[in-house]
Amino acid sequence: MADRTRTSLARLGLTEPWAEQTLAELGWWAEDRPVEGAEPIMWALARSPDPDLALRQVERFAKAAGDWKTVDAALRTDIGLRGRMLALLGASTALGDHLITHPDRWRLLADGPERDGPPPDLARRAAYLLRAVGADPDAPASGGPGGARAQLTGAAAITALRTAYRDELLGLAAADLAAVGETSLAVMEVDEVASQLADLAAAAIRAALAVALEEVDPPDDVRLAVIGMGKCGGHELNYVSDVDVIFVAEGDTQAASRLASRLMRVAGEACFQVDANLRPEGRQGALVRTLDGHVTYYKRWAKTWEFQALLKARPIAGDEELGAAYVEAVAPMVWNAASRDDFVQDVQAMRRRVEEHVRPDHAERELKLGRGGLRDVEFAVQLLQLVHGRSDESLRSPSTLDALAALANGGYVGRDDGANLAASYRFLRLLEHRLQLQRLRRTHLLPAKDDTDGLRWLARAARLRPDGRHDVVGVLLAEWSRNARRVRRLHEKLFYRPLLQTVSRLPADAIRLSEKAAAARLKALGWASPEGALGHLRALTGGVSRAAAIQQTLLPVLLEELAATPDPDRGLLAYRQVSEALANTPWYLRLLRDEGLVAERLMRLLGTSALVPDLLVRAPEILRVLAEPTPGQPDELKRDPAVVGQWLLAAVARQPDLTSAVASARSMRRHEMLRVACADLLGSLTVAEVCEALSTVWVAVLRATLDATVKEVAAGEPPKARIAVIGMGRLGGAELGYSSDADVMFVCEPADPSIADTDALKFATTVVETVRRRLGAPSPDPALQVDADLRPEGRSGPLVRTLHSYREYYARWAEVWEAQALLRARPVAGDPELGRRFMEVIEPIRYPADGLTQAQVTEIRRIKARVDDERLPRGADRSTHTKLGHGGLADVEWTVQLLQLQHAGDIPELRTTSTLEGLREAAEAGLISAADAAELRSGWETATRARNAIMLVKGKPGDQLPRSGRELAAVAAAFGYPADGDPGQFLDDYRRTARRARAVVERVFYGWDS
């Protein structure tokens, strides 16, 4: 192809080598230029967010369509079709797949009478979806007397509803993107798109209810109304989002619950997940309540956030009269919520909790929850609505943008501030919509800064263009930064105004000390931010509740204790978070008041660790073990790990299903991890005891989950395979830390001779994948990752092998690094006999009778050197990197393992999975001097303890010791160094220990002369 051709196509954004041929086959390109009449198509293609993707999808569509010539002709003349189709195909792989699967739907994108008229409303969308499932759109609403019922049920109904829903989504997304492909087409504002998405969701709920009504067939007196909440209720839904709802019913509530449950399942399988967790009592509450039941709950027990959520409530499906009655009944309570005790603090604390759940590594890319994100706008607007909407009904809109406009018109927000906040909110929502459209997945995360292709696609999809100073990626990043800063500045200005305290009628004398005196005292005690601390004190002591009175009594003592910790500012924040999370736990403040040791220990923990408060809010009962042990009773902080493991196995075994079993195992693991963390920080456990306890609970979780999964997968039949889980790495050595994954291998065999290996493998693989998926599911707790990468062939190898397959592999293919990895192998779960026989298979591999050849020793040293060079993070300090640094964990462990590979064939005592045990036995056998063994042991224990301390202090995994600051002081305090001492002393001691261990490694492992 001529250079001019390549340049021309490249200018159009078509960079793939197949582009020219594809264009020629489509009839759009010939002789190095567009064919006559195809120029507009080529330019629309060039404007697509991803021209290569658009072209590839057009090619697929042309092959699937039976009337491509008709489509081609329409694309040449119909500017609307051209803009919508080519922009859509370059923006959304998911909707492109739908169009290719249903090629006749291209007509939904063409200009015509429907496009010339008003956009589809809720009634029109609902009629289309109802007809798709065979329901009469002219019949009364489903859920009420004589309500419409679907003729299709089961899988047929779900398939029909899914297709019809995607048809509607296709048309809406194409209209949204039209101005991207053809700049002369009208731009569809993001709030209009969000409103139509909410209508589409409501229509889908109505169709799902018609299907559920036919399937469940409840008694005639059952009435069910579906109340839209969240973004659906506010007419501001995303392309991909759970749809929050509340169900209200009259008549037989059990039948209504079955109807609601089936509606959720139908909609979930066909369109989107329906989330009813905003109902009274959340997940633990009844799915359906009567109107009186709802009103009673909100009057007696509802929390502030529940009224904030109800601000967006609106009927979207079901019995219209009942839905209207619900909204009418709860509205007065919503608009009086601002008069509740500590209302402003409650709302502010809720916003802070949302922000604190953002992953630190995602904070700069988080559109929704991060600083300057969508939630900043929504929370600020909702707070102002609730405060001022009591007396001004014009503010009572469920839509964020409509409410913001009303606040500006009413003078509650400056007009410029309101306009700027609205503009930024629209921009952020546009980016969110585009990101979700790409694969129809729920996401709020911008591409990483080094993902240039992803950022370019997003910028083009958002209609951004280079501005002369920046390319399109630079424009996107600059606009994102500018809007996020503006949102955060305005959020803080509006959200924390002192005016709100007065308007919400909170008592002015909530603080017992003057602000000046309190700030001076906090600064003298060591607070870096007295003003921030005062904010926490206001929240803790504000109001006239009994809890506030107890806090006023407790805080002078607690502040003294916090002042002795490495980070009193974080400690006070953590104490506030824990107190708010446990506000409804009746014994919490009483325990702190009556048990002085508990309060003292808690402040030490909160002022040192970020992990402890994170776990504590979900396992508050652990506070009781901080009390002084009763005479004659064992110290609960120092429980026997084996007993804990048995308790966990027994508790999980009692659960009725896999979901409950995994939840129970996770809960007990959280409780146990928190107990160990507290004992560790308080100096009650050695590092070896910490590792043993964490390993034991991990093994118990693995065993319990495996047993429950086998039972679930077998579904009442005898299991087709015996499965054994082989612990590897730190799990096999019982040396896990707080952030360690579980390294394992899986082995199976048929449960009896009549079962084929393939059937056993299929059964075992299903079990294993389920175990990994369930344990690895997202959770606010530290991760539960089951890592099987040490298996034969690594990630590319089968997840599960039979015992015979392992035997064959290791006999033929085993490399020296695999023998080294097997040194820590031990059965930890599943069939013990199978595990024992696996150990027999690997025994000669990991403990070679003749030791290692010099070539193998050299290979191990080479691999170690490569690992040290390639895996050490850029900018890391080798002197204080606990894992790969000099004298760190890898140095000591590889040294011990080399000695085992060389000598365990002759010395059975070396056959242990424990690093410290292996070190001791090597010294006993004379392979290493006692002094050298002591230096290596000290290095390993210090590095392990430091690595654990990093997780405890930061609340997230890490291998690099902090270089300075409060985090370093906290890590030093976790080691037992004085909190008011010089943390540099700890660093000096760590480096000295690591240097001495490294000197031994260089002699013993590398064979260097001293």
N, C-alpha and C positions, 0 to 999 in steps of 0.2 A: 504494500500500500504506500502511496506517495507520502512524503513528509508533510505536504500541504494538507492531505486528508487527515493525518493524525493530529496536526495542529488544529484543524477545524473542529474535529470531534472533541478534542481536549478542551477547546474554548467553550464548547457546549456542556462540559462537565462529564463527558463520556470517555472514560479512561481505560475501560476493559478492552482486551485485544479482540474479543468477539463482537464488539459493538457494531462495526461496519457491516459485517455479514448479516447480523440480526436485522439491522435497519433495512438492508437491501431485501431481505426475505419478507419484511413487512410492507415493502413497497414505498419506503420513505427516503431512500438514499440510492443514488446511482452516479457513477462517474465522478466520484469525489465531491459530490454536492447533494443537497436535498432535491428530490424530484419535484417537478412542478406541482404546486398545490399543497406540498407537505411542509413548506417553510414554517407556517404557524405551529404545526405540530412539533417541529424540532425545537422552536423557541420555547414552547410550553414545557417540553421535556427538559430543556436546559434549566428552566426555573424550578423544576421539581426539587424537593429537599434532597433527594438522592437520585440523580438521573440514571445511573447504572442500575440501581434497584428498580426504578420505574420501567426501564427498558426491558429488563429481565422478566418483570411481571407482565408487561404487555405481550411479550413473546409467549409466555405460558397461557395468557388469556386468549391470544389469537389461535393457538392450537386447540384450546378447549371450546371455543365458540364455533357454532355451526354457521354463523353468518358474518364472518370477519369482514368480508367486503362491505357489508352494510355498515358495520361499525366504523370501518376505515373511512367510508364516505362521510359518515356523520361527524367524525373527528375533524375532517377537513373544513366543514362548514359550520358546525355548532360550537361556538366559542365557549358556551357554558359547559358542555360535555367535555370539551378538550381540557379546560382548566380544572374541572373537578376530578376527572378520571386520572390524569397524569400526575396531579399533585397528590392525590390519594395513594396511587400505586407507589410513589416515591416516599410516602410518609408512613404507611402502615402495612407491614407484612401480613398482619392478621386479617385486616379487611380486604387486602389484595387476595389472600387465599379464599376468602368467602366469595369474592366476585368471580374468581377462576373456577371455584366449585359450582357456582350458579351463574354461568355466563349470561343468561338471559336478563340478569338484574342490571345490566349496563344501562337499560332504558330508565332506571331510577335516577341516573345521573344526567340524563339529557334535558335540554330545555323543552318546555311544553306548558300547557295550561296550568298544571299544578305549580310549576316553578314561578309562573307569573303572578299567581295569587298569594294570599297571606301564607306564612309558614304553617306547617302542620301544628295543630293544637292538641291538647290532651284527648279530647273526644275523638279526633280523627285517628290518632295513634292507637288509642284503646280499641276502636272499632276494628282496625287492621289486625291487631294481635288477637282479639276475641274471635274474629272470623277464622284466624289461622288454626285455632283449637276447636272450631266448630260451635262456638257460642254465638248467641244472637246479640249483637251490640245494641239493639233497640229494646231488649228486655230490661227489667229493673236490675239494679246493681247486685252483683253476687254478694252474698253475705247478709242480704235483707230478704224480706218476704218475697217469694216468687223469683228470686234472683237467677240471673243467667247461669246456665250450666254448659260445660263443654261436652261435645260429642266424642272427642278424642281423650283417651286416658293413658296412663302408663308411659312407656317409652315413646309411643307414637306422638303423644301430646308434647312431651319434652322436646322431641326432635322438631316438631312443627313450630313450637314456640321459639326454640333457639334460632331456627332459620328466619322466622319473621322478625325477631328482635334484631338479628344481625342485618336484615334488610333495612330496617329503620335506622340502625346505627350507621350503616353504609351511606344512606342518603344524607343524614345529618353531618357526618364527618366530611363528606364530599363538599357540602355547602360551606362548611367551616373552612376548608382548605382551598376553596375555589380561587380566591384572590392571590394565593401563592402561585398557582399555575397560570393564571391570566390576570394581570394587574388591573385590567379595566373592569373586572367583576367586583361586585359589592363586597366589602369586608363585613363579615359577621362578627359582631362584638362577643367577647368571651362570656359576658353575663347572659346574653341571649342563648348562646350554646349551652351554658350550664342550666339555664331554665328549661330548655327543650330536653336536655338529658334527664332532668328531674321528672318532666312529664312522661318521657319514655319509660322511666323506671316505674312510675305510677301505673302506666298502661300495662306493663309487664306483670306487675303485682295483681292487677285486676284479672288478667288472663289466667295467671297461675291460680288465683282464687276460684275461678270458674272451673278449672280442671280439678282442683282439690275438692270442690263442692260435689262434683259428680263422683269422685272416687270415695269420699268419706260418707256421703249421703247422711248428713246429720238430721236430727229431728226438725220438724218445720218451725218450732219456736226458737231455734238458735239464731241469734243475730250476732254478726261479727263485723267490727270496724277495724280498719288498719290505719294507724296514725303514723304519718311520715315524720321522721326526726332528722336531726343533723342536716347534712347538705341536701338531702332529698326534700326534707320538710322546708328548707329555706330556699328552694328553687335555685340551687347553686351546686348541682352535682357534677362530679368528675366523669370522665369517660369510663374509668375503671375504679369502682369503689364499692364497699359494702353499702347496702341500703339499710339504714337504721330505722326500725319500726317499733311501735308498741301496739299490742292487741288489746281491744276492749270488747267485751261480749255481754250478752244477756241470754238467759235460758240455760240450757245444759252446758255448763262450763267445761266439763270433761270432753264432750263432743266438740265444743268450740276449740279446745286445745288440740284435739286431733286434727281439726280442720286447719288451724294455724300452722301446726307442725308440718302438715303435708304441703301447704302453700309454700313454706320456707324451702322444703326439699325440691319441689317442682321448679321454683324460681332459681334456686341455687344450681340445679343441674342444667337449666336452660339458659340462664341470663347472667346472674350475679348472686353473690352471697347475701342473704337477708339476716341482719344482725338484730336480735331482740334484747341485747344486754343492757339497754338503757331503761328497761322496765323496772318497776319497783323491786328492790333487793337484788337487781342484776341477775347473774346466771343462777343464783340460788333461789330466786323468786319464781312464782308461778308464771308460766308463759302467757296465760290469759287471766284477766281479772274482770270483774263486773265494774260498771261505772262507779258504784258506791265503794267498791273495794279500792279502786284507784284513789278516789277522793279521800277516803279514810287514811290511806297510807301517806299521801302528801301532806295532810293536815297534822299527822302525829309524828312521822318518822323521817320524812324526806330531808336530804342534805341540800346545802346551797347549790352544789353543782347540778343537782337534779332539776331545780327550777331554771337554772341557766340553760340546761338542755331543752327544757319544755318551751323555751322561748321560740323555738323553731317548729313546734308541733303543728301539724295540719292533717286533716283527713285526706287520704289518697286512694282508698279503696274500701269496699265493703259497704255496710249499712250507712247511708249518708246521714240519716237522722241521729243515729247513735254517735257517729263520728263528730258531728257538730255539737252534740250535747257534751261530749268529752272535752272539746276545746273550750267551750263556754264555761265548764265547771272548773278547769284548772287555771284559766287565764287570770282570775283575781289573785290566786296564790303566787303566780309568776311575778306579777307586777307589785306585789308586796314583799317579795323576797329581800329587797334591799334594806328593809327595816329589821331583819334578823340580826342577832348578836354577831359581831365580828364578820359581817357580810363581806366587806371590802377585803379584809385579810384572807378570807376563805378563797375568794376568786383569785386574788394575787398568788396565793400559795399554789392553787391548782395550775396556774400558768407556769410557775417555776418548776413544778414537778414534771410537766410536759417537756420543758426545755432540758431538764436534767436527764431525761431518758434518751436524748440524742447521743448516738455513738460519737465519741470524740473524733474519730477519724472521718466521720461523715458531717461534722458540724458545719464546715465551710461549704458544703454542697447540698445541704438539706433545705429544700424549698418550703416545706410545710412546718416543721417543728423547730428549726434552728432560729438563732437570733436574726431578726429582720425578716422572718418568714411569714407565711400566711397566717399562722396561729397568732402572731403578734397583732395583726390587724383584727382578727376575729375576736380575740379576747378583749382588746381595748374597746371595740365597738359594743360588744355584749355587755361589758361592765357599765359603760355609759348609758346604754339603753335601760338596763335594769335599775340604775340609780335615778335617772331622770324620767324614765317612762312611767313611773308611778303617777305623775301628774300631767304628763304630756303624751296623749294617745297617738300623736303623729309619729312617735318613735317606735311604735310596736310592730315593726316589720320583721319577718323572719329572715329576710335577705340582708346580707352584710352590706352590700353596696347601696341598697335602698335605705337602710337604716343610717348609714354614714351620710348620705345626702340629707336625710331628715335632721340629723344632728347638726350639720352645717347650716341648714336653713333655719333651725331653731336657735342658733347662736351658742350651742353647747360646744361646738368645735369651730375654730376659725375656718373661714371659707377656703383660704389657700391650703391650710392643713388638710381639710377634708378632701379637696380636689387632688392634692398630691398623694395622699394616702390611697384614694380610690385608683389613681393612675398606677401606682406601684402594685396594688393588689391585682388589678387586671393583668399587668405584665407577668406577675408571678403565676397567676392562674393559667395564662396562656402557655407558659413554659411547662407547667404541670400537665396540661391537656396534651401538648405535643408529645411529651415523654411517654405518657400512657397510651397514646394512639399507636405508637410504633409497633408494639407487640400485644396490645390490649392486656397489659399487666399493670398492677397497682404499684406505682413507684412515685417518689417525690425527690429523687436524688439526681442532681445534675451529673453529667459525665465528669470524670476526673480531668484535671487541667492538662494532663498529658494525653488524654484521649481526643486528639485533634479531629479525627473523623466524626466522632460522636458529637462534639461541640459544633462542628460545621453543619452537620445534619440538623441539629436542633435550631441553630441560628437561622438557617434557610427556611425551616418549617415554620418559624415564628415571624417570617417576612422581614428579617433584619438584612441590611445590606452594608457593605463597606462604606466608611464615612470619610475616606481620604487620609485619615491618620492611622486607622486600624483596618485589618482585614475583617471578614465577617465574624471570625472567632473572637478577635479582640473586641469587637463591638458587643458581642454577647456577654463576654466576661465583664466588660466595663459597665454595661447596663445592669447586669445582675448585681454587681458590687454597689453601684449607685442606688439602686432601688432598695436593696437590703439595708444599707446604711440609713436611708431616708425612713424606711418603715420602723427601724429600731428607734431612731431618734423621736419620731412622732409617737410611737407606742409608749416610750417612757414618759414623754411629755403629757400624754393623755391618761395613761394608766395609773400613774402614781400621784396625780395632783392632790395636794392637801385638801382641795375643795371637796373631794369625795368623802372625806371623813366627816365633814360637816353635813353634807347633803344626806348621807346615810344614817345620820343621827346617832353615831357612836359616842360613848361618853368621852369627854375631853380629858378626864383625869385618870386615864388607864395606866399611866406610868407613875410610879410612886416617887421616883427621883426626878429632879429637874434634868433636862437634856444636857445642860452644861456640866453638871456634877457627874452624871452618868458617863458622859463621854470622857471626862478626865479620868475617872476611875478605870474605865475599860482600857484606856491608853496606858495607864500605869501598870495594869496587869498584863500587858503584852499583846493587846489586840491591834492589828495593823489597820483595821477599818472600824473605828468606834461607831461611825454613822451606820455602817451595815449591821453591826451588832445591835445597835439600838432598834433598828427595824425588826430584828428577830425578837427582841424583848417585847416590843409593842404587840407583836402577833401572839406571843406566849402569854402575856399578862392582860391583854385587852379584854374588855367585857366584864360581866358580873357573874359569870358562871363559877361553879365550885372548882372546876379545873383551873381557871384563871387565878383563883384565890390560893390554891395549892402551889401553883407555879410561883407566885409572888413570895411564898415562904421558902420554896426550894432554891430559887435562882441565886441568892447571895452565896450559898454554899457551893452550888454547882459551878458558878463562875470562878470561884477560888480554885476548884479542882481543874477546871479547864485551863486556867492560866498556867498550870504546871505541865501542860501537854505541848507537843511540838507545834501545833497549829490550832490555837484557840478559836480563830475565826471560823475555820471549817468545822471544828467541834461544835460550836454553838449552832451553826447552820444545820449540822447533822442532828443535833439534839432537837432542834425545832422540827425537822422533818420526821424524826421518829415520834415525837409527841403528837404531831398532827395525824400521822398514820395510825397511831394507837389511841386517838381521841375517844373512841367508843369502847376501849378496853378498860373495864372498870377498875382492875387491880393495878394498872400500870403506875399511875402517879402515887398511889397508896404504897406500893412496894418501894419506890424511890424515897418516899418520906419516912417510912418505918424501918428500912434496911439501909443503914448508912454505907455499908460495904458495897452494896449494889450500885448506889449512886456514884461512889468513888470510882469503882471499876468501870462503870459505863462511861463516865467522862474521859477516863484514860483511853478507852477504846475509841470513842468518837473523835477525840482530838489527835488520834494517831492514824486511824484506818478509814479508808473510803469503802472498803469491802464490807466491813461489819455493819454499818448503818443500812447499806443496800440490802443485805440479807435480813437484817433485824426487822425491818418493816413487814417482811413476809413470814417471819418466824419469831414473833415477839415472846413466845413462851420461854425462849432460851434465857431471858433475863432472870428467871428464877434460879438458874444454876450459878448465877453470880453471887448468890447469897452465901453467908457463912455456913459451912456444913453443920448439920445437926450432930451433936456428940453421939458417937457410936455408929453414925451413918457414913457411907463412902462419899467422897468428894465428887459431885456430879460433873465437874469440869474434867475429871480424869477417868471417864468410863473405859471399860475394857472394850477395845474395838471389835473383838470377836463376838461379844455379847450384843453389841449394837448391830453387827451384821446379821445375827440370827433374828433379832427383833424386826429388822427391815424385811428379811425374807418372809417371816411369818405374817407381817402386816400386809405385804403385797399379795401373798398367796390367798388372802381372804377377800380380795377384790373380785367383783363379779365379771369384769371384762378387761380387755387390754388397755383401753383408755384410762380406766380408773386405776389399773395396776401401775401404769407409767406415771400417772399423776401422783400416786402414793409414793412411788419410789423417788421421784423428783423431790417431793416435799420432805421426805425423811433425809435425803441426801443434803438438801439445803439446811435442815436443822442440824445435822451432824457436822457439816462444813463450818457452820457458824459456831458451834460449840468448840470445835478444834481451833478455829481462828481466835476465839476469845482466850482459850487456854494457852495458845501459842503466844499471843501478845502479852498475857499476864505472867508469862514465865513458868507455867505449870507443866509444860511438856518439852521434852528434848526434841531436836530436829528429827531424830530417828523415829520417835513416837508420833510426831506429826505426820511423817511420811507413811508410817504403818497405818495410822488411823484413816488418812485420806485414801490410801490404797484399798483398805478393807471395805470402806463404804462404796467405793467405785466397783469393786468386785461383787458386792452384794447387789448393787443396782443392776449390774450386768446379768447376774444369775437370775434375779427376780424377773427382769424384763424378758430374758430368753425363755424362761419357763412359761411366762404368761403368753408370749408370742407363739410358742410351739402349740400351746393349748388352743389359741385363737385360730391359727392357720390350719390345724388338724380338724377343727370344727366338729368335735365329737368322735372322730375316727382315730384309730391308732396312728401315731406319727409314722411317716414313711421313712424317716431317717433318724439316726442318732447323730447328735451334733456335739462337738466339743469346741470350746473357745480357749485358745492358747494365748495367754498374756505375753506380751513382748515389751521390750524397752523398760520404761520406769514402772509400768504396771506389772510386768513379769518380775521385776526386782523388788516390788513392794516399796517403791521410792517415789511415788507420785507427789507432786506439789499441788497448790491450789488451782493452777491454770493448766495442768497437764491433760493432754488427750489420753485416751486409752488405746495404746498400740496393741493390736491383736491379730491372730490368724484364725481362720475357721476351717475345721476338718469335719467330715461327715462320712457315714457309711450307711447302706441300707439297713432298715430296722430288722428285716429278716430276709432270708435267701430268696424269697419269692419276688422281692422288689428289685427292679432294675436300677443300675447305678444312675441312669439319667433321671429316673423319677425321684430317687433320693436326692440327687443334686438339685433338681428343680424345687423340691420341697424345702431343702435346707437353704437354698439361695433366697427364696421368698421369706423365710423366717429371718435370715440374717439382714436382708435389706430392710425389713420392717423394723427390726431392732435398731439399726443405725438411724433410720428415718425418725422413729419415735423419740429416741434419746437425743438426736441432734436437732430436733425441732426448736425454732427460736424461743428464747426464754429470757427474762430479765436476770436470771441466775447465771453464774459462771457456766461456760459451755460444757456440754456432755457429748463430745465428739468421739466416735469410735473409729479409729484410724487403722485401716488394713493395708497400708502401703508397703509394709515389710514382707508381704506375702511373695511367693515366687512370681517373678516377672513384674512385680510392682503393680502399678495402677492398671497396666495393660493385661495383667493376668486375671484368671477367674477369681471371683471373690471367695468362693468355697471350692475346696477340692476334697476328693476322697482320700482316705489314708493311703490307698494303693498309688494314687496319683502323686502324693507327696513323696512316697518312697521312690518312685520312678524318677521324679524330678531331681531330688537331692542326690540320687545315685549317679545321674548322668550330667547334671548341669550345675550343681552347686558351686558357687564361687566363694572365695575366702571371706568376703564381706558378709555373705549370707550365713556362713558358719559363725561369724562373730555376732551377728544379730541373734542367732539361735541360743547364744549363751544365756540370755535372759528369759528364754521360753519356759513357761510353766502353765499347766492347765488351771484355769480360773473359773470356768463355768461349763455347764452342760454335762454330758455323759462322762463320768470319771474313768470308766474302764477304757473308753476310746481315747481319752486324754493320756492315760498311762501308756497305751500302745503307741501313740504318736511320739511320746518321749523316748520310747525304745527305738523308734525309727531314726530320730535325730541324734541320739546319743553318740554314735561314732562320727557324725558330721561335726558336731560342736566340740567334742573332746577327742580329736584325732589321736590314734594310738602312737603315731610316730611324731607327734607335734607338728611344727611348721617347717617348711623349707626356708632357706634364706630368701629365695625369690618371693615367697608368700609374705614374709616379714616385711620385705621392702615394699610390697604392694600395699600392705596395711598402712605403713608409714606414708606412702604416697597419697593414699585416699584421705588419710587424716589431714595431711597438709593442704590438700585441695579443698576439703570441707572447711577448714579454718579460713582459707583465703576467700572462698566464694560465698560462704554463708554469713560471714561477719558483716553486719550492716554498715553501709557507708557512713563514715564519721564516728563509728563506735570507738570507744577507748578500750584497747586490749587489756589494760591493767585493771579495769573494773567491769568488764563484761563477764557476767557470772557463768555463762554457758560456754562460749567459744574463746574467752580471753585466756591469757596466760595463767596457768594454775587453776583454771575453772573446771566445771563439771566434765567437759569433754576430755580435757587433759587427763584427769584422774581415771575416768571410766575406761578410756581406751588403753591406758597403761595396765590396769587390772585385767582387762579382757585379753590383751596380748599375752600376759603371763598365763592366763587360763588356757588359751589356744596352744601355747607352747608346752604346757606341763600337766594339764588336767588329765591327759591320757595315762600318765604314770602316777599322778597324785589325786586320788579320789576326793580328798578333802577340798580340793579347789572347785569341785563341781557344785557351785552355788550360783543362784541368780542375783544375789545381793552384792553390791559393790564393796561395802564395808566388810562383809563376811569374807569375800574373796581376798580382800587386802590383808585381813588378819591371818587367813590360812596361808597366804603367800609368805608372810613374815614367819609363821610357824615352820614352814617348810624350808626356810633359809633362802628363798628366791629373792628376797629383798630384806634389807636390814630393818630392825625395829624402829630405828630413828627415821629412816625414809618412809616406812609405813605410817608412822605418826604424822609426818608432814603431809603426806597424801590424804590421810583421814581428816586432818584439820582443814586442808584446802577444800575437800569435798563437802564437809559439813558446813563450812563457812559460806561457800558458794550456794549450796542448797538453801541454807537459811536466808541468805541475801535475796535469792530469787523469790522465795516465798514472801519475804518482807516487801518486795516491790509490788507484788500482787495485793498484799494486805493494805499497803499504804495507798496505792493508786486506784485499786479496784479494777485493774485491768492487767493482763499479762505483760511482762517485760523482763528483759535480761540485763539491761544496762543500769548500773547504779546511777542515781542522780548525781550531778556534779556539785550542786550547791543548793541553797534555799531550804524551804520548809519541808520539801519532800525528802531531801537528804537527812534533815533532822529527824523526820518521822521514821525513816528506815533505821537510823541509828538508835532511836528510842525502842523500836521493835526488837533490836538486839540486846536491849538492856542498858544502853548508854544513857546518862542523865539527859533529860529533855532540855535542861537549861545549860548543858555543857556545849563544848565545841564539837560539832559533827565531823569536822575535819580529822579529829582523832580517830573516829571510826574508819574513815577512808584510809588513813595511814595504816591502821591495823589490818584492814582488809588487804591492801596492797602487799604488806609485808608477808602475810600468810600465803597469798597467791604466789609471790616470788619464790618462797621456799618450796612450795609444791611444784612449781614449774622447774626448779633446779633438779628435783628428783625425776620429773618426767623426761627431761632432756637426757639424763643419764640412763634411766631404765628403759624408756620407750624408744627414744631415738638413738641410744647407744653413743651419745656424744661424750667426750672426755670432759671431766670437770675442769 
